[in-house]
Amino acid sequence: ALARARATRSALVRHAERPGFADLVPPGEAEAHARALLAPIGGVPALAETLRAWLSLHGSWDRTAVALSVHRNTVRQRIARCAALLGADLDDPDVRMELWFALRHLRG
């Protein structure tokens, strides 16, 4: 972020109502990153919806199942499918953070 700010001669932090990490990435770039990262599951809306719910509920199978009105095994199968398609270790907190960032910046 510092190198980018120096190269573009812009402020290091872009302030929003509540400044945060996401403010360092321009919205267009964040959306492009989200589309590229989530492309493998983009064709199956149920996978992105399940991944979003699962991440928002801190990986709870049961709470995600209730939130989506599906069986917990369905949640497990969908999350396993997401992991396989994305080639990602969903037990890794860094991976979860990056996926959450992407899901929050994905438009339409």
All heavy atoms as an XYZ file, in Angstrom:
828
protein
N       0.826     -1.190      0.000
C       0.000      0.000      0.000
C       0.872      1.256      0.000
O       0.569      2.216     -0.695
C      -0.927     -0.003      1.206
N       1.949      1.205      0.780
C       2.834      2.367      0.840
C       3.500      2.605     -0.516
O       3.559      3.742     -0.988
C       3.888      2.176      1.928
C       4.901      3.306      2.087
C       4.197      4.631      2.384
C       5.893      2.966      3.194
N       3.962      1.545     -1.149
C       4.600      1.682     -2.460
C       3.620      2.246     -3.484
O       3.976      3.110     -4.289
C       5.142      0.333     -2.924
N       2.390      1.785     -3.439
C       1.373      2.283     -4.372
C       1.098      3.766     -4.119
O       0.986      4.551     -5.052
C       0.092      1.480     -4.233
C      -0.998      1.964     -5.149
C      -2.248      1.099     -5.038
N      -3.337      1.644     -5.770
C      -3.489      1.582     -7.086
N      -2.586      0.966     -7.803
N      -4.530      2.119     -7.675
N       0.978      4.140     -2.849
C       0.716      5.547     -2.515
C       1.855      6.430     -3.006
O       1.610      7.511     -3.561
C       0.516      5.697     -1.016
N       3.077      5.971     -2.813
C       4.224      6.757     -3.292
C       4.236      6.850     -4.808
O       4.497      7.914     -5.363
C       5.518      6.132     -2.787
C       5.772      6.382     -1.333
C       7.087      5.788     -0.891
N       7.335      6.091      0.505
C       8.093      5.362      1.300
N       8.687      4.270      0.835
N       8.274      5.708      2.549
N       3.953      5.725     -5.488
C       3.992      5.700     -6.944
C       2.915      6.582     -7.563
O       3.145      7.214     -8.596
C       3.851      4.265     -7.448
N       1.758      6.622     -6.950
C       0.653      7.409     -7.492
C       0.549      8.792     -6.864
O      -0.337      9.566     -7.213
C      -0.690      6.669     -7.299
O      -0.918      6.477     -5.907
C      -0.703      5.347     -8.027
N       1.458      9.045     -5.915
C       1.464     10.324     -5.207
C       0.097     10.648     -4.601
O      -0.424     11.748     -4.728
C       1.919     11.450     -6.116
C       3.338     11.281     -6.562
C       3.780     12.404     -7.429
N       5.122     12.104     -7.898
C       5.991     13.002     -8.217
N       5.679     14.262     -8.144
N       7.189     12.654     -8.630
N      -0.464      9.636     -3.962
C      -1.753      9.823     -3.305
C      -1.618      9.499     -1.823
O      -0.622      8.931     -1.400
C      -2.818      8.925     -3.944
O      -2.448      7.577     -3.831
N      -2.621      9.875     -1.077
C      -2.604      9.595      0.360
C      -2.581      8.089      0.599
O      -3.173      7.316     -0.156
C      -3.837     10.201      1.011
N      -1.889      7.696      1.637
C      -1.783      6.271      1.950
C      -3.135      5.704      2.351
O      -3.505      4.619      1.945
C      -0.771      6.046      3.081
C      -0.650      4.608      3.572
C      -0.224      3.691      2.449
C       0.322      4.519      4.726
N      -3.897      6.426      3.127
C      -5.179      5.934      3.615
C      -6.288      6.787      3.034
O      -6.227      8.012      3.079
C      -5.241      5.986      5.160
C      -6.615      5.564      5.650
C      -4.164      5.123      5.765
N      -7.270      6.122      2.492
C      -8.467      6.819      2.032
C      -9.478      6.705      3.149
O      -9.827      5.612      3.558
C      -8.992      6.175      0.763
C      -8.018      6.341     -0.360
C      -8.630      5.867     -1.644
N      -7.637      6.066     -2.666
C      -7.224      5.134     -3.478
N      -7.740      3.938     -3.444
N      -6.300      5.389     -4.376
N      -9.925      7.832      3.636
C     -10.826      7.818      4.781
C     -12.278      7.689      4.352
O     -12.718      8.339      3.427
C     -10.652      9.083      5.622
C      -9.314      9.136      6.282
N      -9.024      8.412      7.394
C      -8.180      9.792      5.944
C      -7.768      8.630      7.741
N      -7.234      9.459      6.876
N     -12.960      6.851      5.038
C     -14.401      6.695      4.883
C     -15.007      7.057      6.229
O     -14.325      7.604      7.097
C     -14.734      5.256      4.492
N     -16.266      6.721      6.423
C     -16.871      6.991      7.723
C     -16.061      6.306      8.819
O     -15.848      6.853      9.879
C     -18.318      6.477      7.750
C     -19.264      7.330      6.952
C     -20.675      6.799      7.029
O     -21.052      6.189      8.052
O     -21.410      7.009      6.058
N     -15.639      5.103      8.527
C     -14.814      4.340      9.460
C     -13.657      3.766      8.659
O     -13.807      2.764      7.974
C     -15.650      3.224     10.083
C     -14.918      2.479     11.148
C     -15.837      1.458     11.804
N     -15.028      0.286     12.060
C     -15.429     -0.946     11.916
N     -16.647     -1.205     11.521
N     -14.640     -1.945     12.164
N     -12.497      4.398      8.672
C     -11.383      3.940      7.846
C     -11.010      2.495      8.166
O     -11.058      2.074      9.313
C     -10.236      4.881      8.204
C     -10.775      5.877      9.142
C     -12.153      5.503      9.530
N     -10.676      1.771      7.132
C     -10.282      0.391      7.328
C      -9.442     -0.107      6.175
O      -9.149      0.615      5.217
N      -9.085     -1.350      6.256
C      -8.242     -1.994      5.253
C      -8.836     -1.869      3.850
O      -8.139     -1.585      2.890
C      -8.055     -3.477      5.625
C      -7.385     -4.278      4.564
C      -6.030     -4.161      4.335
C      -8.120     -5.154      3.775
C      -5.417     -4.901      3.346
C      -7.517     -5.895      2.784
C      -6.157     -5.773      2.571
N     -10.134     -2.092      3.719
C     -10.785     -2.068      2.407
C     -10.666     -0.707      1.730
O     -10.722     -0.625      0.500
C     -12.246     -2.470      2.535
N     -10.477      0.347      2.492
C     -10.352      1.681      1.923
C      -9.043      1.880      1.164
O      -8.896      2.848      0.427
C     -10.464      2.746      3.017
C     -11.834      2.753      3.665
O     -12.834      2.498      2.958
O     -11.908      2.993      4.882
N      -8.102      0.973      1.333
C      -6.823      1.077      0.631
C      -6.921      0.616     -0.822
O      -6.039      0.901     -1.618
C      -5.746      0.242      1.350
C      -5.375      0.706      2.748
C      -4.434     -0.294      3.398
C      -4.726      2.079      2.694
N      -7.985     -0.094     -1.154
C      -8.144     -0.628     -2.504
C      -9.285      0.109     -3.201
O     -10.405      0.115     -2.689
C      -8.447     -2.148     -2.457
C      -8.572     -2.715     -3.857
C      -7.382     -2.889     -1.666
N      -9.016      0.714     -4.339
C     -10.080      1.416     -5.062
C     -11.224      0.450     -5.408
O     -10.973     -0.722     -5.723
C      -9.393      1.921     -6.327
C      -7.939      1.972     -5.971
C      -7.716      0.846     -5.012
N     -12.464      0.928     -5.358
C     -13.619      0.052     -5.591
C     -13.562     -0.746     -6.887
O     -13.886     -1.930     -6.913
C     -14.810      1.017     -5.593
C     -14.344      2.172     -4.773
C     -12.876      2.290     -5.021
N     -13.140     -0.131     -7.971
C     -13.049     -0.840     -9.254
C     -12.061     -1.986     -9.214
O     -12.313     -3.072     -9.755
N     -10.921     -1.740     -8.563
C      -9.908     -2.790     -8.441
C     -10.382     -3.895     -7.510
O     -10.116     -5.075     -7.745
C      -8.587     -2.208     -7.940
C      -7.891     -1.339     -8.964
C      -6.573     -0.786     -8.460
O      -5.914     -1.442     -7.623
O      -6.207      0.310     -8.906
N     -11.076     -3.525     -6.455
C     -11.602     -4.522     -5.525
C     -12.621     -5.416     -6.225
O     -12.601     -6.644     -6.055
C     -12.236     -3.843     -4.310
N     -13.485     -4.822     -7.038
C     -14.480     -5.613     -7.755
C     -13.816     -6.521     -8.785
O     -14.191     -7.692     -8.923
C     -15.498     -4.712     -8.434
C     -16.606     -5.503     -9.095
C     -17.702     -4.646     -9.703
O     -17.706     -3.420     -9.507
O     -18.556     -5.230    -10.373
N     -12.814     -6.020     -9.485
C     -12.100     -6.851    -10.466
C     -11.414     -8.030     -9.775
O     -11.447     -9.160    -10.274
C     -11.081     -6.002    -11.222
N     -10.802     -7.759     -8.628
C     -10.161     -8.829     -7.858
C     -11.202     -9.855     -7.415
O     -10.982    -11.061     -7.515
C      -9.440     -8.244     -6.641
C      -8.914     -9.270     -5.707
N      -7.823    -10.056     -5.999
C      -9.345     -9.674     -4.488
C      -7.599    -10.893     -5.000
N      -8.507    -10.674     -4.070
N     -12.345     -9.372     -6.946
C     -13.413    -10.268     -6.489
C     -13.894    -11.161     -7.627
O     -14.052    -12.371     -7.461
C     -14.576     -9.452     -5.923
N     -14.128    -10.565     -8.784
C     -14.600    -11.351     -9.931
C     -13.573    -12.412    -10.328
O     -13.945    -13.556    -10.607
C     -14.902    -10.447    -11.110
C     -16.129     -9.616    -10.898
C     -16.687     -9.069    -12.200
N     -17.852     -8.255    -11.948
C     -19.032     -8.714    -11.588
N     -19.208     -9.993    -11.430
N     -20.040     -7.904    -11.369
N     -12.308    -12.047    -10.352
C     -11.267    -13.009    -10.730
C     -11.143    -14.126     -9.694
O     -11.079    -15.309    -10.046
C      -9.929    -12.287    -10.902
N     -11.123    -13.755     -8.428
C     -10.952    -14.743     -7.359
C     -12.134    -15.704     -7.282
O     -11.953    -16.907     -7.096
C     -10.768    -14.036     -6.014
C     -10.524    -14.939     -4.804
C      -9.193    -15.671     -4.940
C     -10.543    -14.115     -3.534
N     -13.343    -15.173     -7.446
C     -14.546    -15.976     -7.276
C     -15.081    -16.565     -8.585
O     -16.108    -17.238     -8.574
C     -15.627    -15.139     -6.590
C     -15.255    -14.632     -5.198
C     -16.288    -13.641     -4.692
C     -15.091    -15.789     -4.224
N     -14.383    -16.355     -9.680
C     -14.834    -16.860    -10.981
C     -15.143    -18.359    -10.977
O     -16.153    -18.769    -11.562
C     -13.819    -16.522    -12.066
N     -14.336    -19.188    -10.317
C     -14.628    -20.625    -10.351
C     -15.982    -21.013     -9.743
O     -16.521    -22.059    -10.097
C     -13.480    -21.246     -9.543
C     -12.360    -20.268     -9.663
C     -13.037    -18.920     -9.683
N     -16.527    -20.199     -8.864
C     -17.835    -20.517     -8.283
C     -18.925    -19.579     -8.795
O     -20.071    -19.670     -8.380
C     -17.809    -20.508     -6.732
C     -17.506    -19.123     -6.181
C     -16.841    -21.557     -6.207
C     -17.698    -18.998     -4.674
N     -18.558    -18.703     -9.708
C     -19.490    -17.698    -10.210
C     -20.696    -18.253    -10.932
O     -21.752    -17.645    -10.938
N     -20.565    -19.413    -11.530
C     -21.666    -19.987    -12.279
C     -22.705    -20.686    -11.427
O     -23.734    -21.125    -11.936
N     -22.435    -20.807    -10.130
C     -23.358    -21.504     -9.231
C     -23.690    -20.578     -8.064
O     -22.986    -20.554     -7.059
C     -22.741    -22.826     -8.709
C     -23.766    -23.612     -7.919
C     -22.185    -23.654     -9.854
N     -24.768    -19.794     -8.190
C     -25.108    -18.824     -7.143
C     -25.231    -19.431     -5.744
O     -24.889    -18.780     -4.761
C     -26.448    -18.244     -7.607
C     -26.461    -18.451     -9.087
C     -25.702    -19.729     -9.321
N     -25.690    -20.681     -5.653
C     -25.844    -21.310     -4.336
C     -24.498    -21.459     -3.638
O     -24.424    -21.380     -2.404
C     -26.515    -22.673     -4.469
N     -23.428    -21.639     -4.405
C     -22.108    -21.781     -3.778
C     -21.643    -20.463     -3.181
O     -21.174    -20.422     -2.036
C     -21.077    -22.301     -4.789
C     -21.274    -23.723     -5.276
C     -20.159    -24.099     -6.263
C     -21.310    -24.710     -4.121
N     -21.775    -19.379     -3.931
C     -21.366    -18.070     -3.404
C     -22.227    -17.674     -2.208
O     -21.713    -17.151     -1.218
C     -21.451    -17.010     -4.497
N     -23.528    -17.950     -2.291
C     -24.434    -17.625     -1.188
C     -24.060    -18.424      0.064
O     -24.031    -17.879      1.175
C     -25.874    -17.942     -1.592
C     -26.876    -17.716     -0.483
C     -28.276    -18.208     -0.852
O     -28.419    -19.048     -1.757
O     -29.215    -17.736     -0.200
N     -23.759    -19.697     -0.126
C     -23.378    -20.544      1.012
C     -22.049    -20.097      1.592
O     -21.898    -20.003      2.820
C     -23.315    -22.029      0.593
O     -24.596    -22.413      0.074
C     -22.946    -22.917      1.763
N     -21.088    -19.801      0.729
C     -19.776    -19.356      1.209
C     -19.904    -18.055      1.992
O     -19.328    -17.910      3.072
C     -18.813    -19.187      0.039
C     -17.387    -18.771      0.392
C     -16.716    -19.788      1.319
C     -16.568    -18.569     -0.882
N     -20.695    -17.130      1.480
C     -20.899    -15.846      2.170
C     -21.518    -16.068      3.554
O     -21.049    -15.532      4.558
C     -21.793    -14.926      1.348
C     -22.040    -13.567      1.977
C     -23.070    -12.751      1.204
N     -22.817    -12.680     -0.214
C     -22.042    -11.757     -0.810
N     -21.459    -10.833     -0.083
N     -21.868    -11.769     -2.112
N     -22.571    -16.885      3.607
C     -23.237    -17.148      4.886
C     -22.294    -17.862      5.852
O     -22.204    -17.506      7.031
C     -24.493    -17.982      4.669
N     -21.590    -18.859      5.354
C     -20.676    -19.655      6.189
C     -19.568    -18.785      6.777
O     -19.254    -18.876      7.963
C     -20.118    -20.798      5.351
C     -19.246    -21.754      6.069
C     -19.623    -22.716      6.962
C     -17.831    -21.869      5.942
N     -18.521    -23.425      7.388
C     -17.403    -22.927      6.782
C     -16.881    -21.186      5.188
C     -16.074    -23.311      6.889
C     -15.552    -21.569      5.291
C     -15.160    -22.618      6.140
N     -18.991    -17.927      5.934
C     -17.942    -17.032      6.425
C     -18.509    -16.025      7.431
O     -17.870    -15.737      8.445
C     -17.270    -16.297      5.264
C     -16.375    -17.143      4.365
C     -15.954    -16.348      3.133
C     -15.164    -17.663      5.117
N     -19.698    -15.506      7.158
C     -20.283    -14.515      8.062
C     -20.631    -15.128      9.413
O     -20.704    -14.422     10.413
C     -21.520    -13.870      7.447
O     -22.621    -14.753      7.469
N     -20.838    -16.439      9.430
C     -21.177    -17.140     10.673
C     -19.968    -17.900     11.231
O     -20.122    -18.857     11.979
C     -22.371    -18.070     10.428
C     -23.662    -17.322     10.071
C     -24.733    -18.281      9.578
C     -24.158    -16.510     11.258
N     -18.788    -17.464     10.837
C     -17.522    -17.966     11.380
C     -17.360    -19.473     11.226
O     -16.834    -20.156     12.107
C     -17.364    -17.546     12.848
C     -17.574    -16.091     13.054
N     -16.680    -15.140     12.625
C     -18.612    -15.407     13.593
C     -17.139    -13.944     12.899
N     -18.311    -14.065     13.485
N     -17.821    -19.994     10.087
C     -17.618    -21.400      9.785
C     -18.538    -22.360     10.526
O     -18.264    -23.556     10.574
N     -19.631    -21.864     11.052
C     -20.569    -22.731     11.771
C     -21.483    -23.445     10.778
O     -22.277    -22.829     10.074
C     -21.430    -21.908     12.739
O     -22.473    -22.710     13.264
N     -21.351    -24.772     10.730
C     -22.179    -25.581      9.827
C     -23.653    -25.451     10.191
O     -24.491    -25.249      9.314
C     -21.768    -27.050      9.893
C     -20.312    -27.286      9.666
C     -19.402    -27.712     10.589
C     -19.591    -27.111      8.445
N     -18.158    -27.808     10.017
C     -18.242    -27.449      8.698
C     -19.935    -26.701      7.168
C     -17.253    -27.405      7.724
C     -18.948    -26.647      6.195
C     -17.634    -26.993      6.475
N     -23.956    -25.603     11.473
C     -25.348    -25.608     11.917
C     -26.027    -24.253     11.710
O     -27.149    -24.188     11.205
C     -25.450    -26.022     13.390
C     -25.064    -27.479     13.602
O     -25.376    -28.305     12.721
O     -24.451    -27.781     14.640
N     -25.367    -23.172     12.097
C     -25.981    -21.847     11.943
C     -26.138    -21.482     10.473
O     -27.123    -20.848     10.082
C     -25.171    -20.798     12.695
C     -25.269    -21.000     14.190
C     -24.518    -20.002     15.027
N     -23.768    -19.011     14.275
C     -22.879    -18.179     14.811
N     -22.654    -18.212     16.100
N     -22.231    -17.320     14.086
N     -25.192    -21.902      9.643
C     -25.312    -21.641      8.210
C     -26.485    -22.417      7.628
O     -27.257    -21.886      6.819
C     -24.005    -22.006      7.474
O     -22.926    -21.261      8.046
C     -24.103    -21.706      5.992
N     -26.627    -23.661      8.042
C     -27.748    -24.487      7.562
C     -29.081    -23.842      7.927
O     -29.992    -23.756      7.091
C     -27.653    -25.891      8.138
N     -29.197    -23.363      9.145
C     -30.436    -22.705      9.577
C     -30.656    -21.427      8.765
O     -31.768    -21.171      8.293
C     -30.400    -22.406     11.095
C     -31.542    -21.495     11.502
C     -30.430    -23.706     11.896
N     -29.613    -20.634      8.589
C     -29.740    -19.367      7.857
C     -30.183    -19.581      6.411
O     -30.924    -18.767      5.858
C     -28.421    -18.602      7.899
N     -29.730    -20.689      5.816
C     -30.055    -20.960      4.415
C     -31.224    -21.920      4.240
O     -31.608    -22.235      3.108
C     -28.820    -21.524      3.705
C     -27.599    -20.613      3.637
C     -26.427    -21.335      3.001
C     -27.924    -19.329      2.876
N     -31.748    -22.419      5.353
C     -32.846    -23.396      5.324
C     -32.486    -24.647      4.523
O     -33.255    -25.112      3.679
C     -34.123    -22.763      4.755
O     -34.528    -21.679      5.549
N     -31.279    -25.151      4.787
C     -30.832    -26.399      4.171
C     -30.270    -27.299      5.265
O     -30.061    -26.865      6.398
C     -29.758    -26.160      3.079
C     -30.315    -25.321      1.940
C     -28.508    -25.515      3.655
N     -30.005    -28.544      4.922
C     -29.411    -29.475      5.877
C     -27.931    -29.149      6.050
O     -27.273    -28.693      5.121
C     -29.585    -30.913      5.363
C     -29.295    -31.953      6.385
N     -28.020    -32.416      6.630
C     -30.109    -32.614      7.236
C     -28.060    -33.330      7.587
N     -29.330    -33.467      7.974
N     -27.402    -29.417      7.230
C     -25.992    -29.109      7.498
C     -25.064    -29.853      6.548
O     -23.995    -29.362      6.204
C     -25.629    -29.370      8.958
C     -25.648    -30.838      9.347
C     -25.233    -31.075     10.769
N     -23.780    -31.054     10.805
C     -23.058    -30.715     11.854
N     -23.633    -30.379     12.971
N     -21.758    -30.712     11.805
N     -25.445    -31.066      6.120
C     -24.604    -31.799      5.165
C     -24.560    -31.102      3.804
O     -23.546    -31.169      3.106
C     -25.087    -33.241      5.005
C     -24.785    -34.070      6.239
O     -23.967    -33.693      7.067
N     -25.463    -35.202      6.366
N     -25.644    -30.418      3.456
C     -25.654    -29.631      2.218
C     -24.634    -28.507      2.320
O     -23.896    -28.228      1.373
C     -27.067    -29.068      1.948
O     -27.973    -30.167      1.844
C     -27.107    -28.237      0.686
N     -24.587    -27.865      3.484
C     -23.600    -26.802      3.712
C     -22.197    -27.385      3.586
O     -21.337    -26.823      2.890
C     -23.788    -26.131      5.087
C     -22.663    -25.147      5.371
C     -25.140    -25.449      5.169
N     -21.945    -28.500      4.227
C     -20.621    -29.137      4.162
C     -20.233    -29.462      2.725
O     -19.096    -29.214      2.307
C     -20.583    -30.402      5.012
C     -20.546    -30.145      6.499
C     -20.428    -31.490      7.245
N     -20.270    -31.283      8.653
C     -19.092    -31.069      9.263
N     -17.989    -31.043      8.566
N     -19.037    -30.891     10.556
N     -21.173    -30.015      1.968
C     -20.889    -30.365      0.574
C     -20.607    -29.126     -0.263
O     -19.674    -29.116     -1.078
C     -22.064    -31.148     -0.018
C     -22.211    -32.533      0.571
C     -23.531    -33.187      0.210
O     -24.434    -32.562     -0.364
N     -23.670    -34.463      0.564
N     -21.392    -28.088     -0.070
C     -21.176    -26.856     -0.843
C     -19.846    -26.206     -0.500
O     -19.141    -25.707     -1.388
C     -22.319    -25.870     -0.608
C     -23.617    -26.286     -1.263
C     -24.705    -25.267     -0.967
N     -25.995    -25.676     -1.490
C     -27.114    -25.014     -1.256
N     -27.112    -23.898     -0.512
N     -28.252    -25.442     -1.755
N     -19.501    -26.170      0.778
C     -18.229    -25.557      1.183
C     -17.060    -26.379      0.657
O     -16.055    -25.828      0.183
C     -18.170    -25.367      2.716
C     -19.220    -24.349      3.166
C     -16.773    -24.951      3.167
C     -19.087    -22.963      2.547
N     -17.187    -27.693      0.694
C     -16.134    -28.555      0.130
C     -15.992    -28.312     -1.372
O     -14.879    -28.268     -1.904
C     -16.444    -30.023      0.407
N     -17.120    -28.115     -2.038
C     -17.097    -27.827     -3.482
C     -16.439    -26.473     -3.744
O     -15.638    -26.331     -4.666
C     -18.526    -27.850     -4.030
C     -18.611    -27.680     -5.509
C     -18.235    -28.954     -6.227
N     -18.416    -28.753     -7.654
C     -17.549    -29.125     -8.562
N     -16.471    -29.783     -8.222
N     -17.762    -28.885     -9.834
N     -16.756    -25.480     -2.926
C     -16.111    -24.165     -3.047
C     -14.601    -24.299     -2.893
O     -13.833    -23.756     -3.692
C     -16.641    -23.193     -1.996
S     -18.304    -22.577     -2.277
N     -14.180    -25.018     -1.866
C     -12.743    -25.192     -1.614
C     -12.067    -25.849     -2.800
O     -10.979    -25.428     -3.223
C     -12.529    -26.010     -0.340
N     -12.706    -26.870     -3.360
C     -12.127    -27.582     -4.500
C     -12.051    -26.688     -5.737
O     -11.009    -26.613     -6.405
C     -12.936    -28.841     -4.800
N     -13.148    -26.002     -6.048
C     -13.175    -25.141     -7.230
C     -12.220    -23.961     -7.117
O     -11.604    -23.550     -8.101
C     -14.601    -24.649     -7.493
C     -15.589    -25.696     -7.980
C     -17.002    -25.117     -8.008
C     -15.199    -26.206     -9.358
N     -12.123    -23.401     -5.907
C     -11.245    -22.248     -5.685
C      -9.797    -22.658     -5.468
O      -8.901    -21.805     -5.498
C     -11.738    -21.434     -4.479
C     -13.101    -20.766     -4.638
C     -13.592    -20.229     -3.296
C     -13.041    -19.663     -5.682
N      -9.571    -23.943     -5.214
C      -8.214    -24.403     -4.912
C      -7.694    -23.753     -3.648
O      -6.541    -23.351     -3.584
N      -8.572    -23.655     -2.648
C      -8.246    -22.905     -1.432
C      -8.422    -23.759     -0.184
O      -9.295    -24.619     -0.133
C      -9.137    -21.675     -1.336
N      -7.591    -23.481      0.809
C      -7.708    -24.113      2.123
C      -8.571    -23.212      2.990
O      -8.096    -22.198      3.510
C      -6.322    -24.293      2.741
C      -6.364    -24.844      4.156
O      -7.456    -25.233      4.627
O      -5.287    -24.876      4.795
N      -9.830    -23.572      3.140
C     -10.757    -22.718      3.878
C     -10.556    -22.780      5.387
O     -11.242    -22.073      6.129
C     -12.198    -23.059      3.508
C     -12.547    -22.822      2.036
C     -14.000    -23.158      1.763
C     -12.237    -21.409      1.616
N      -9.598    -23.582      5.845
C      -9.228    -23.568      7.256
C      -8.216    -22.463      7.549
O      -7.972    -22.131      8.703
C      -8.646    -24.923      7.681
C      -9.693    -26.018      7.711
O     -10.868    -25.705      7.993
O      -9.338    -27.177      7.439
N      -7.639    -21.893      6.507
C      -6.628    -20.841      6.640
C      -7.326    -19.495      6.829
O      -8.092    -19.058      5.961
C      -5.767    -20.814      5.381
C      -4.649    -19.799      5.432
O      -4.747    -18.794      6.171
O      -3.651    -20.003      4.714
N      -7.084    -18.814      7.954
C      -7.758    -17.530      8.198
C      -7.428    -16.468      7.148
O      -8.270    -15.617      6.854
C      -7.278    -17.104      9.589
C      -6.295    -18.099     10.039
C      -6.239    -19.219      9.053
N      -6.234    -16.507      6.571
C      -5.898    -15.534      5.528
C      -6.748    -15.758      4.282
O      -7.196    -14.808      3.641
C      -4.416    -15.617      5.163
C      -3.515    -15.087      6.254
O      -3.971    -14.240      7.048
O      -2.345    -15.518      6.323
N      -6.977    -17.014      3.950
C      -7.835    -17.341      2.810
C      -9.260    -16.877      3.086
O      -9.906    -16.271      2.230
C      -7.795    -18.864      2.523
C      -8.863    -19.266      1.508
C      -6.411    -19.284      2.049
N      -9.734    -17.145      4.284
C     -11.093    -16.712      4.648
C     -11.229    -15.198      4.553
O     -12.230    -14.684      4.062
C     -11.448    -17.165      6.064
C     -11.709    -18.645      6.170
C     -12.182    -18.970      7.564
N     -12.351    -20.393      7.765
C     -13.135    -20.920      8.686
N     -13.820    -20.157      9.506
N     -13.242    -22.224      8.805
N     -10.221    -14.481      5.014
C     -10.267    -13.015      4.967
C     -10.311    -12.534      3.518
O     -11.101    -11.650      3.171
C      -9.044    -12.427      5.679
C      -9.045    -10.919      5.828
S      -8.503     -9.931      4.399
C      -6.908    -10.610      4.038
N      -9.492    -13.128      2.674
C      -9.467    -12.698      1.279
C     -10.801    -13.004      0.584
O     -11.309    -12.192     -0.187
C      -8.323    -13.358      0.523
C      -8.185    -12.840     -0.886
C      -6.948    -13.324     -1.609
O      -6.252    -14.218     -1.105
O      -6.700    -12.796     -2.702
N     -11.371    -14.155      0.878
C     -12.665    -14.502      0.291
C     -13.765    -13.577      0.803
O     -14.636    -13.151      0.039
C     -13.007    -15.960      0.573
C     -12.155    -16.984     -0.185
C     -12.409    -18.378      0.340
C     -12.410    -16.898     -1.686
N     -13.724    -13.247      2.086
C     -14.724    -12.322      2.638
C     -14.605    -10.963      1.971
O     -15.605    -10.345      1.596
C     -14.561    -12.221      4.154
C     -15.572    -11.308      4.777
C     -15.361    -10.100      5.356
C     -16.989    -11.536      4.855
N     -16.548     -9.568      5.790
C     -17.574    -10.430      5.497
C     -17.816    -12.576      4.441
C     -18.931    -10.317      5.735
C     -19.186    -12.465      4.675
C     -19.715    -11.345      5.321
N     -13.386    -10.484      1.803
C     -13.139     -9.218      1.122
C     -13.742     -9.266     -0.284
O     -14.442     -8.350     -0.709
C     -11.631     -8.941      1.058
C     -11.269     -7.686      0.315
C     -11.220     -6.470      0.975
C     -10.968     -7.727     -1.036
C     -10.883     -5.304      0.304
C     -10.635     -6.568     -1.727
C     -10.590     -5.355     -1.062
N     -13.473    -10.346     -1.000
C     -13.971    -10.484     -2.363
C     -15.495    -10.532     -2.394
O     -16.118     -9.853     -3.224
C     -13.383    -11.737     -3.008
N     -16.092    -11.314     -1.527
C     -17.551    -11.416     -1.503
C     -18.211    -10.079     -1.183
O     -19.274     -9.760     -1.713
C     -17.997    -12.480     -0.496
C     -17.750    -13.921     -0.938
C     -17.842    -14.861      0.258
C     -18.720    -14.319     -2.038
N     -17.579     -9.284     -0.358
C     -18.136     -7.980     -0.003
C     -18.025     -6.977     -1.160
O     -18.751     -5.984     -1.179
C     -17.421     -7.406      1.227
C     -17.653     -8.275      2.434
C     -18.031     -7.607      3.664
N     -18.334     -6.203      3.539
C     -18.312     -5.357      4.523
N     -17.990     -5.769      5.710
N     -18.601     -4.099      4.360
N     -17.102     -7.218     -2.080
C     -16.885     -6.265     -3.178
C     -17.440     -6.755     -4.507
O     -17.298     -6.070     -5.516
C     -15.398     -5.944     -3.311
C     -14.923     -5.101     -2.173
N     -14.511     -5.616     -0.982
C     -14.861     -3.760     -2.042
C     -14.186     -4.635     -0.162
N     -14.399     -3.498     -0.772
N     -18.060     -7.902     -4.504
C     -18.651     -8.433     -5.734
C     -19.977     -7.744     -5.991
O     -20.842     -7.716     -5.117
C     -18.841     -9.941     -5.602
C     -19.179    -10.682     -6.878
C     -18.051    -10.511     -7.889
C     -19.392    -12.147     -6.573
N     -20.136     -7.204     -7.153
C     -21.373     -6.499     -7.526
C     -22.127     -7.332     -8.560
O     -21.542     -7.837     -9.491
C     -21.068     -5.133     -8.148
C     -20.213     -4.238     -7.292
C     -21.058     -3.519     -6.241
N     -20.256     -2.557     -5.556
C     -19.802     -2.726     -4.313
N     -20.045     -3.800     -3.645
N     -19.072     -1.792     -3.744
N     -23.434     -7.391     -8.353
C     -24.329     -8.023     -9.330
C     -23.813     -9.247     -9.878
O     -23.648     -9.843    -10.738
